[in-house]
Amino acid sequence: MYPDTPLDQINGIMQQAHLAFLSYKNLEGKKRAAFLRCIADEIEALGEELVQTAMRETNLPEARIIAERGRTTGHCRMFAEVAEEGSWVEARIDTAMPDRMPAPRPDLRKMLVPIGPVVVFGAANFPLAYSTAGGDTASALAAGCTVVVKAHPAHPQTSTLVAGAIQKAMQKTGMPPGVFQHVYGSSVAVGQALVKHPLAKAVGFTGSLAGGRALFDLASQRAEPIPVFAEMSSINPVILLPETLKRNPAAIAQRLAASITLGVGQFCTNPGLVIALEDEGLRAFIDHLARIIEESLPGTMLHTGIAQNYHTRLKRALEQQGVQVEAAARQEGTAMQGRPLVASVPAEVFLQNAALAEEVFGPFSLIVRCGSWEWFNRVISHLHGQLTATVQGDEDELKKHPALVNMLVEKAGRLIVNGVPTGVEVCAAMMHGGPYPATTDSRFTAVGRDAIKRFARPVAFQNFPDSLLPDALKESNPLLIWRMRNNQWGKE
């Protein structure tokens, strides 16, 4: 029904994206904001058709799709505000000092400018919020970049409906043709052709480590390497401090079980690893957690590929020497369903087996039992880069372990105390990224206002007449004047 876009069309698509970029990048923020708000309106106008289509293609429940639609339109409207307000360009100015000795200083002004046409890959687990009009697309459009989206083959009809809404918004707001384009590709060839095309300037991707790394390597091998902002693999460790765990094993187990099973475990922030000292508190916690997991139900997963991958990786993890099952849902479920399961392993075994630190995408978590604080610290030091790291512990107990937070800062992009990693708030302070292999560039977030900075680069203008400067750097710019008067940036 949705054949791959012919490879001989890719050059024309990228040429159109480039031509559109040359004019779109110069549009004032208010016009880009109007476009983004119109996209949100058009997505909402799709109504029940979009909801039912997404449910049919992804097996996600109605409430989840409706919530995700709200998040998607919220993203568009948030980035409309960012584009309209304008401070994201980080305008900086150092005026000329012609009399400075021993050498005069020129007039220097710097700001972020859009990077160029961006290739966005739709995500499997978020058919709306991380796909066609998701955060990558919205932030790139807000920055002044044009976008080419490759629809995820798991939900092509949903992607087509949203793409149509974006194209309607383009027409209504008078955007240049080629600002947004939509292609299909069930094979890797289409994606490869887009990334390799010399006019592509950046890539946005959410998915597997293998997929993200393949795109990163491909982009690095180009004659002109380009950045790939890939969110890939994270097991989101949860650290249980012993005094707090001993006091609250049931409450912590309840909280964690809900996070493990949420959405059949199909979130990038699913808590796939638990680290704790082996004592009576941990045993009580495991007993409580086991009872909850056993009563939980298998859930239908997003598509056949994800379900097969979950069963394969889960089987592999459980086959590793030293791993023991602590609890599994009593009902096994079908081949398309993910059965919740929790296992445990001694710390020394975990450290010797790299396979146990790999992500099992689904409702699974592995508990690492540490016989001493030495093993506890060694396990944390051994962790790869993560999107999140969570600590269950009260303030007094956390104060006893100052090195713990220092270690976790090096491991993750978001640190959580007495919560769960699932649930990513869309706001200015959110960081959704982390050291490799969580992402390919830990300096940036895929969620929140600062996501726009992935698709921009700094340019300095030296000794330019005011009339030739970008509006954001002109002496008459109200925002720049306010920032200068109120010293809203550090002195260069």
N, C-alpha and C positions, 0 to 999 in steps of 0.2 A: 504493500500500500504506500510505503514511503521509501522509494528507491534512493540509493546513495546519489548525492549530487555528483554529476560527471566531473572527473578531474580536469577535463579541458575547459571547464567553466570557472575554475578557481582563480585563474589569473584575472579574468574579467571582473570577478567579485572583488578581489583585492584592489584592482585598479580603481573601481568605483568607490571603495572605502577610502582610498587615498585622496581621490579628487574631492570627495565630500569633506574630508578632514581639513583640507586647505581653506575651506570657507567656514566650516562649523567651529573650528578652533577659535575663530575670531568673534564669534557671537557673544554678546554680552551675557552675563550670568542670568539676568532676568528672562531672557529668551530661552536659555537652556532649562531654567526652572519651570517655565510655562510648559515646555515639552515634557518634562518629567512628571509634572502634575497631570498632564493630559494622559500620559501613559497609565498612571494610576486610575484615572477615571474610566478609561477604556477597558482596563482589566476588570474593574468592578462591573462594568456594563455587560460583560460576558455572562454574568449571573450564574444560574444553575447549570448551564451547559458546561462551563469550565469545571465546576465542582464535581459533577457526575463523570465527566471525562477523566479527570485526574484520579478519582476513586477507582474507576474501572481499570485504568492502566497501571496503578501502583498498589492496589489492595489497601490503601490507607483509608481510615474512617472519615466520615464527613466532617466531624469536628476538627480533625487534624488539618484537612484541606482548607477549611474555612479560616482556621487560625493562620495557616501558612499564606493564604491569599492576603490576609490582613497585614502580615509581616512584609510581604512583597510590596504591596502598595504603600505601606509605611516607609519602607526603604526608599522608594521613589520620591515620596514627599519630603523625607528627611534630606535627601541629597539635593532636592530642589531648593530647600532652605540654605544648604551649604553653598550651592552655586550662586544663589542670589545675594547672600550676605557677603561673600567674597574673601573673607580673611584666610581661607584655606590656602591661598596662593603664597602666604607668608612673605608679603612684601617687606623688603629691607632696604634702607637707604643710608648711605654715607656721603654727605655732601662734600663738594670739592674744598680743598684747603690749599689754595694757590701759594700762600705765603709760608707754608710749612717748611721747616729746614730739617735735614739737608736737602730734601726733595719734596716738591709739592704733591698733594694727593688729588687724584682725579675724582670726578663725581661718579659714584658707583651705586647702582640700584639693582636689586636681585628679586626674583620671584619664581614661583613654580609655573611651568607651562605644560600643556598636554603633550603626551609622548607620541601619539600617533594612533593608527588603527590597531585595535585590540581584538584578539581572538579569544572567545569565551567558550568553554566546554560545559554543557549542562551537566548537573550532578544527578546521580541515580536516586539518592535518598531524599532529596528535596526538589520535587518536580516544579515548584514555583520559586521559593525563596533563594535557591542557589542555582537556578537554571536560567531560562530565557530572559526574564526581566528581573533576575535576582540581584544580589549585592554587587557582583562583578560588573554586570551590565550597567546598573544604575550609577555606580560610582565612576565608571569610565565615561559615560555620557555626561555626567555632571562636570567632569574635568575638562571636557571639550574633545574627547576622543570619539572616533567612530568605532562601531562594534560589529563583528561578525560572530554570530552564535552558531555552534554546532549542536544541534538537538541531541539529547541523550536517546539512544535507541529504545530504552525501556519505556519512554512516555512521549513518543513523537507527536501524537495528536494534541496532547496538552500543550506541548511546545509550539505547535502550529497555531493554536488558538491565541496564545499569548503573543506570538510574533505578529499575528494579524492585528492585535490590539495596538502594538507598538507602531505598526505601519499606518494605522488609522490616525494615531497621534501625530505622526510625522506629517501627514497630509493636512491635518487640522491646524497645526502650528507652523506650517511652511518650512519644515526642515529640508535641507538639501537631499536629493535622492542618494542613497548609499550610506546615510548616517547609521542605519541599522540594516543588517542583512541576516538571513537565516538559511542554514544548509543542513543536510542530513548525511549521516554516515555510520552505518552499522559496522563497517570495517575500519581499520586504523588508517587506511590510505587517505581519506578525506582530511582527517585531523593532521596527519603528517604534512600534507600538501599546504594546508593553511599555515602551520607553524614555520615551514621552510620558506614560504614566500617572502621575498625580500622586502615587501611593503608592510608586512606585519611587524609591529614594534613592541608588543607585549602579549602575554598569554595569562588567562585566568583559568584555574582548574581546581575542582574539588572531586576527589576520588581516591583510588587506591595508590599505594606506594609505587607499585610497578608502573602504573599508568602515568603518574606525575613525574617519576624519575625518567621515564622514557621521553616525555616531552621536554624535560629540562635538558637532558643530554642532546636531544635533537636541536634545541634552540642554541645550545652552547657550541655546536659544530657548524653553525652557519658562518658564512663569510663575515656577516655582522651579527654577533651573538645578541640575543635579546633576553630580557628578564621573563622568567616564568614564575608566577605567583601561584604555587600549588599547595593546597592543603591536602595532606595525604594520610599519614598513619599516626595514631596516638592511642595508648592504652590507659591514659589518664589515671595515674596511681592515686590511691586513697590511703593515707597513713593514719593508723589508729594508735594514738598514744595510750599507754596502758592504764593510767589512773582514771582517765575519762572513760575509757572503754569498760573498766571494771564497774563504774557507777552506772553506766547507761547502755548495757549491751543490747537490750531489746529495742530501745529507741533508735540507736545507730543502725541496727540490723534492718529495721523497718524502713528507715530513710534510704539506706543503700540498696535494698531489694527493689524498691520502687524505681530507683534510678537505673538499675541493671536491666529491668524488664520494660522500661518505658519505650514505647514505639518498637517493640520486639528487639530492643538493643541496637537499632539502626541509626544511631547518632554518632557523629565523630567524637563526641565528648562522653561516650558511654564508659563507665568505670570498669575497665577490664582487669585491673590489678589492685589487690589490697595487701598492704604491708603491715605486719604487727608482730609484737613480741609473743612468743609462745608461752602462755600462762593461763590461769583459770578464767581471766577476763576474756581472752580470745576464745576459749572453749565455749563459754556461755554465749558469746556473740555468734559463733558458728552454729550452735544449737538453735538459736532464735532465727538466724538467717535460713537455716535448712528447712525449718517448718514453713516459712513464708514461701520459699522457692518451690517446695513440694506442692503447695496449694495453688501455685500460679498456673496459668494455662499457656500452651503454645500459641503463637500468633503467626498469621500468614505474613510472609516477608514480601518485600517490594517486587521482586521478580525472580525468575528461575535462577539466574546467574548468582544473585546474592544468596539465595537459599542453598544452592549447591556449594558455594564457597564456604558458607557457615558450617555446613555438615562436614565438609572436607577438613577445614582447619580445626574444628572442634575435635574430630576424631584423631587428628594428628597430635593435638595437645594432650589428649587423654592417654595416648599410647606412650608418651614419654615416661621413662623410668622415674619413679618416685612421686608421680602425680596420682592423687587419690580423689575420687568424686566425693564431695561432702553432701550434695543434694542435687536432685533433678526433679523437674515437674513430673508428677505421676503419669500424666497423659503424654505419650510420646509425640503425637502429632503426625502430620503428613510430610511428604517430601518438600512441600512448599512452605512448611511452617518451621519456626525457630523454637526449639524446646529450651526453656530457661535451665541453666545448670551452673553450679558453683563447684570448683575443685580447689585443692590445696597442695602445696609442695614445700619441703624444707628449703630454707634459704640457700644452703650450700649446693643443693641440686639446681635451683633456679639459676644461680650464678654460673654454673658449669654448662648450661644448655641454652644457647641463643634462641632456639625455637620457642622457648617458653615466654620470651619477651615480645613475640610477634602478635600483632593485632588479630583477634578473632572477632570479626564484625557480626555482632548479634548479641543475644541475651546471655552472655557468659562472663564470669569473673574468676580470676585465679588468686587465691590467698597464699601469700608467701609467709611462712611461719619462721620467725627468727628466734633462735635459741639464746641470743644475747644481744646487747646493744652494739657490739662489734659487728655482728652479722647484719643487724638492722641498718647500720650506717653504710656497710659495704653494699647492700642491696640498693639503697638510694643512690649511692655514688655510681653504681653500675648502670642506672637507667639512661636510656636514650632521651632525645628531646621530645617534649610532650606539649600538647595544647594546654592541658591543665594539670595541676597537682593539688590534692585536697588533704587537709589535716583535720582529723577529729580530735580536738583537745581544748580544754578551757585555757583561759589567759594565764593562770598561775602555772599550769603544766607546760605551756608553750615557752614561758620565760625560763624554764629549766633547760631548754634545748635550743639555745640561740643559733647553733650551727645548722640546725635542721632547715630553718627558713633560708639561710644563706645558700645551702646546697640546692634547695628547690628553685630559688631564683635562677640558678644556672641551668635548670632542667626544663622549665615550663614558661609559657607566656601568660598564664593566669593562675594565681594562687588563691585557694578558697579555704576558709576556716569554718568548720561546723556546718557545712552545706553539702551539696552534691555537684558534680561537674556539668550534668545535663541542665539545659536551660541557659541560653546565651542572650543576655539582654542587649538590645540594640540601642546604644547610647555613646556619647562622646568618650567615656572612660573605659569602654570595653576593649580588651585585647583578645582577639581570636587568631592566634598564630603561635609560633614557638620554634625552638631550635629543631634542626633536622633530626629525624625524618618527619616531624609533625608538619613542617612546611619547608619550602625551598629557600625562604628568606625570612628570618626571624625578626627583622626590623619592622615588619608591616602587619597590620591586622586586616582580616577579610570581613570584619563586622564593625559597624560604627562609623562615625563621621570621618575618621582618619583613613578609612579604606580608600578614599579618593587619592591619597598620596602615592599609591602604588602606580598610578597611571599618569604621573607627572615627573618632570625633571627640572632642576634649577637652571636659570639663565641669568647672567649678569649683563647689565647695559651700562657701558662706560662712556661718559661725556656726551650722552644723547641730548639733543634739544628736547625740551618738554613736550613739544607738539608731536614728536616722533615716538615718544615712549608709549608702551601699553597703558591703558587707562588706569590700571591698578598702581602704576608707579608715577603718575603725573602729580605735580604739585597741587592741582585742583581736586584731586581725589579725596572725598570727605573721609573715607575710612583711613587712608594713609595719613592725613592731617591729624586725625584723632589719635592714631597710634604714635605718631611722632611727639605730639604734645604730652601724651600720657606715658611715654617711654615703655610701650608695650612689646618691646623686644630688647634683647641684650645689646649692649654697645659692641660694635664690631672692632 
